[in-house]
Amino acid sequence: MVPSQSKYPIAALLLLFSVFIGSCRCQYQPTWESIDSRPLPEWYDQAKFGIFVHWGVFSVPSFGSEWFWWYWKNQKLTPYVDFMRQNYPPDFQYADFAPQFTAEFFNAKQWTEIFAASGAKYVVLTTKHHEGFTLWGSKYSWNWNAVDVGPQRDLVGEVADAIRANSALRLGLYHSLFEWFHPLFLQDAANVFKTREFPMTKSLPELYEIVNKYQPEVLWSDGDGNAPDTYWNSTGFLAWLYNESPVRKTVVTNDRWGLNSMCKHGGYYTCTDRYNPGHLLNHKWENCMTIDQKSWGYRRNAELKDYLTIEQLVATLVETVSCGGNLLMNVGPTHDGRIAPIFEERLRQMGQWLSVNGEAIYNTSAWRAQNDTIFPGVWYTWKPETKDIYAVFLQWPTKGTVNLNVPVVFNNTEVVLLGYAQPLKWIALKTGLTVYLPTLSVSQMPCFWAWTLKLTGAN
């Protein structure tokens, strides 16, 4: 009940003021202290699992790495130089690959179906890698974009529309701040970044363009080019993103906004590629990694041993989530727009596993212990609302029992195996418990690569 203004005039005014403040939007200032104070939108922490997509002109040579141009022309690495000498005429330039980036088999709806089947909750598409080629018709990248050259299609727009048509997925966009060989960037670098022609006329306008046009809920920045955040005006852009952009309430950003900003600033940390600390951090983080261990882009010369197995991928997901992170798992499509069968198989296998064990992944939090140090291969998550504890074990034991050293059990504790209907028998140990697993044939197994015990009524 609000006191009458005549009796309590100051209290009434304070109450009205607090209501007004609560209903207005916070204004973030262009400083890291202010930008870093923004709470991470809750959806991102709950999602846990996303798909990274590296696609561009580098998908045409599809040899060695998505850094093909750099390794060929700047580093002059022998495998790349020899590849070009043996397969292309002497006057062939990297730009000549662009017309061959055809995307004739690209179907955004098909991609989206595969991504949704993986169990991922968001997709991050490269809109522009360090080569500078934009997958949309950017007016700041004349004749070096997918509308003017190659597919002559707005690839970002097609992916964005397909993702938005699927309620299970959110759209994320990757954008490289710098470009290896752009004349304006090279000029600024020669001036020790005291001039800012490149960010003001190219990189920043592109960022505003993709946010306003496609409204991503993840903005994945990369490639600082050894230039500080002040050169990129990162805090100024992020203040606009959080205050005024069409995605200001839901967008999340990473930590790659200038030299030395990784693991220090941003909505969540990436720290390094394939970042997996193996322990809990005091800040949200993401493990961006790739199924092909040697490249983020598609490689025609990849061997089977280069691809992570589904057992390895599930283990990486479980360990990442147990330690409070999200997993961003990368695939590299072909130049003609196909997701290679081995990538599709891995994605669908991950979805099969999550269809049984997703309860231990989605909407969970890091528990007081991340893994079981005495009994290795066991990783924990939990749900604070229900106090349910999840113990994921990566190997099915030959002896038919699983020992959990960390949980504290009581007489009313119940243990179930996700995907199996009946509660399991268990006995208390001096510390923890032993769980007796059911005897199951292969066809009776709830899944094939890792299994989850759910403990109710335990601490």
Rosetta blueprint (number, residue, H / E / L):
1 M L
2 V L
3 P L
4 S L
5 Q L
6 S L
7 K L
8 Y L
9 P H
10 I H
11 A H
12 A H
13 L H
14 L H
15 L H
16 L H
17 F H
18 S H
19 V H
20 F H
21 I H
22 G H
23 S H
24 C L
25 R L
26 C L
27 Q L
28 Y L
29 Q L
30 P L
31 T L
32 W H
33 E H
34 S H
35 I H
36 D L
37 S L
38 R L
39 P L
40 L L
41 P L
42 E H
43 W H
44 Y H
45 D H
46 Q H
47 A H
48 K L
49 F E
50 G E
51 I E
52 F E
53 V E
54 H L
55 W L
56 G L
57 V H
58 F H
59 S H
60 V L
61 P L
62 S L
63 F L
64 G L
65 S L
66 E L
67 W L
68 F H
69 W H
70 W H
71 Y H
72 W H
73 K H
74 N H
75 Q L
76 K L
77 L L
78 T H
79 P H
80 Y H
81 V H
82 D H
83 F H
84 M H
85 R H
86 Q H
87 N H
88 Y L
89 P L
90 P L
91 D L
92 F L
93 Q L
94 Y H
95 A H
96 D H
97 F H
98 A H
99 P H
100 Q H
101 F L
102 T L
103 A L
104 E L
105 F L
106 F L
107 N L
108 A H
109 K H
110 Q H
111 W H
112 T H
113 E H
114 I H
115 F H
116 A H
117 A H
118 S L
119 G L
120 A L
121 K L
122 Y E
123 V E
124 V E
125 L E
126 T E
127 T E
128 K E
129 H L
130 H L
131 E L
132 G L
133 F L
134 T E
135 L L
136 W L
137 G L
138 S L
139 K L
140 Y L
141 S L
142 W L
143 N L
144 W L
145 N E
146 A L
147 V L
148 D L
149 V L
150 G L
151 P L
152 Q L
153 R L
154 D L
155 L H
156 V H
157 G H
158 E H
159 V H
160 A H
161 D H
162 A H
163 I H
164 R H
165 A L
166 N L
167 S L
168 A L
169 L L
170 R E
171 L E
172 G E
173 L E
174 Y E
175 H E
176 S E
177 L L
178 F L
179 E L
180 W L
181 F L
182 H L
183 P H
184 L H
185 F H
186 L H
187 Q H
188 D H
189 A H
190 A H
191 N L
192 V L
193 F L
194 K L
195 T L
196 R L
197 E H
198 F H
199 P H
200 M H
201 T H
202 K H
203 S H
204 L H
205 P H
206 E H
207 L H
208 Y H
209 E H
210 I H
211 V H
212 N H
213 K H
214 Y H
215 Q L
216 P L
217 E L
218 V E
219 L E
220 W E
221 S E
222 D E
223 G L
224 D L
225 G L
226 N L
227 A L
228 P L
229 D H
230 T H
231 Y H
232 W H
233 N L
234 S H
235 T H
236 G H
237 F H
238 L H
239 A H
240 W H
241 L H
242 Y H
243 N H
244 E L
245 S L
246 P L
247 V L
248 R L
249 K L
250 T L
251 V L
252 V E
253 T E
254 N L
255 D L
256 R L
257 W L
258 G L
259 L L
260 N L
261 S L
262 M L
263 C L
264 K L
265 H L
266 G L
267 G L
268 Y L
269 Y E
270 T L
271 C L
272 T L
273 D L
274 R L
275 Y L
276 N L
277 P L
278 G L
279 H L
280 L L
281 L L
282 N L
283 H L
284 K L
285 W E
286 E E
287 N E
288 C E
289 M E
290 T E
291 I L
292 D E
293 Q L
294 K L
295 S L
296 W L
297 G L
298 Y L
299 R L
300 R L
301 N L
302 A L
303 E L
304 L H
305 K H
306 D H
307 Y E
308 L L
309 T L
310 I H
311 E H
312 Q H
313 L H
314 V H
315 A H
316 T H
317 L H
318 V H
319 E H
320 T H
321 V H
322 S H
323 C L
324 G L
325 G E
326 N E
327 L E
328 L E
329 M E
330 N E
331 V E
332 G L
333 P L
334 T L
335 H L
336 D L
337 G L
338 R L
339 I L
340 A L
341 P H
342 I H
343 F H
344 E H
345 E H
346 R H
347 L H
348 R H
349 Q H
350 M H
351 G H
352 Q H
353 W H
354 L H
355 S H
356 V H
357 N H
358 G H
359 E H
360 A H
361 I L
362 Y L
363 N L
364 T L
365 S E
366 A L
367 W L
368 R L
369 A L
370 Q L
371 N E
372 D L
373 T L
374 I L
375 F L
376 P L
377 G L
378 V E
379 W E
380 Y E
381 T E
382 W E
383 K E
384 P L
385 E L
386 T L
387 K L
388 D E
389 I E
390 Y E
391 A E
392 V E
393 F E
394 L L
395 Q L
396 W L
397 P L
398 T L
399 K L
400 G L
401 T E
402 V E
403 N E
404 L E
405 N L
406 V L
407 P L
408 V L
409 V L
410 F L
411 N L
412 N L
413 T L
414 E E
415 V E
416 V E
417 L E
418 L L
419 G L
420 Y L
421 A L
422 Q L
423 P E
424 L L
425 K L
426 W E
427 I E
428 A E
429 L L
430 K L
431 T L
432 G L
433 L E
434 T E
435 V E
436 Y E
437 L L
438 P L
439 T L
440 L L
441 S L
442 V H
443 S H
444 Q H
445 M L
446 P L
447 C L
448 F L
449 W L
450 A L
451 W E
452 T E
453 L E
454 K E
455 L E
456 T E
457 G L
458 A L
459 N L
